[in-house]
């Protein structure tokens, strides 16, 4: 009796040959090249959406603070030795539902893409920056446009005047669509930041840079959707 056994058509069909493997790997490679960018883009959009929602709450908290203080926006006196653009948080955080000392658990004040600036780590994880990614339009240094201590009713264009924003709008840089990767240098024109306005709206917009001065030191040239001054 012949010991050789023929392979049935079913057995031959069930075999997984090297060409089959190569074709399968090629298919997975194509799928990966398509799906990975989609997943990355979806994640980026989700983080940007969360940032917008957080800043919306922060903007609302600042305006609620003003309502409770005869329409007056946050202001620290020079005697306090604390700058208004970061420490405003201590004045408004209760209106965002926070109690007790500020901490890294204050997620409503945290942009998920916050990468900080010169110091290691995000602003929202640093006590030095009051655990917030968002600054108030209150750089009340001589000659700089700001709305610290202003009453809301005196601001002429509330839909265009900045109230609170990602730190990057002060530079400008971008945490969401960065042209410098994870680097914070150099500043560049039209870097996009999440910003909140005195009318309560929040937008993701380009910020003007003249190539020399930080964005917060002046109002932009005509054509931009924002300004730092309330006049």
C-alpha angles and dihedrals in degrees: 000000000000109000093204113101120203119231114243121232089250092053092047091050092052094055118107108218130193092257088053090053093049092050091049092050090049091052092050089048092054092046090049093051089054101039101042095062089045092052092046091049092047092051092048091051091049092052092048090049091051090049091052091050092049093049090048088058092046091050090050091050092053091050092047089051089053091049089056092049103052092273094304120141123222120292133167118204119236088248091067091064089214124115117239097220093069104020094053084091092073089057099047107029095094088062087058091055097261125135132179128024118341115259145162088273090073092103095168088069094048127096106208089223096049107138098169122226128250097350123069115268136016123309090237090064096048127091088203088067095039091250095285136122091197127079129201121237089249109110090145097182119136113286097006122120114242143134101228111145093005121134112242092233092062094058107103101203108028092169091059103032116095118238105171132352147163111287088246091073087067092059103022109246133125130237093185105041102018121182089193098053109222093340122106095209140116111026112228139192120265095016105164122238138172109249137177125213135213090253088062097253124131125210141173104229144158117262123217121242122184093200095253116043128057111256096247092060094075145012114262126257117266116292099051125111098230147043136193097217121078095214 
